[in-house]
């Protein structure tokens, strides 16, 4: 769909989508729908009254201004950033975490990785779900289904997602958010909230970064 100059102004004002970005912006498109930002580095004026498709994200006029000032992109790829409170981990992130934890449908000792029939400290099941006491162990001692393991994983993951949302005060890319959720999941909420990584991200780390 082609948009005339008058139409583009009207469509931008009504927040509608114009599917034909200006040619100076659409320099190259990769397999994932990446749009070259070479024109942003040039002095040539850019018509930014359009929304530009990059992967699955739609870039608005004010976002392009943000990207000019944000260093987290290359000359050939623009990365969307947003407040963590509005974000959720991607399916790819969750699959990576599941693969890392591996699935066990029967209780095992997290230290020895051996299947157990009685409760012990560190008893675990599913995707790294820690069994808290002998009463909970009774629920899972005969094993669980994959569906139950998925439910336990999602339930356990919630507090780690919230830890990232509630403690990171700067905008993030989706990959950064995913990485921090994984970090919180592996270090625990307390470990994450007191980590040097979080201090650096929030700009509160006053020491030399090389010593971090």
Secondary structure as GFF3:
##gff-version 3
##sequence-region A 1 212
A	DSSP	alpha_helix	5	13	.	.	.	ID=ss1
A	DSSP	alpha_helix	38	41	.	.	.	ID=ss2
A	DSSP	beta_strand	52	54	.	.	.	ID=ss3
A	DSSP	beta_strand	57	59	.	.	.	ID=ss4
A	DSSP	alpha_helix	61	69	.	.	.	ID=ss5
A	DSSP	beta_strand	81	82	.	.	.	ID=ss6
A	DSSP	three_ten_helix	84	86	.	.	.	ID=ss7
A	DSSP	alpha_helix	91	101	.	.	.	ID=ss8
A	DSSP	beta_strand	104	109	.	.	.	ID=ss9
A	DSSP	beta_strand	123	126	.	.	.	ID=ss10
A	DSSP	beta_strand	129	130	.	.	.	ID=ss11
A	DSSP	alpha_helix	134	140	.	.	.	ID=ss12
A	DSSP	alpha_helix	146	167	.	.	.	ID=ss13
A	DSSP	beta_strand	172	173	.	.	.	ID=ss14
A	DSSP	alpha_helix	174	193	.	.	.	ID=ss15
A	DSSP	alpha_helix	196	202	.	.	.	ID=ss16
A	DSSP	three_ten_helix	209	211	.	.	.	ID=ss17
###
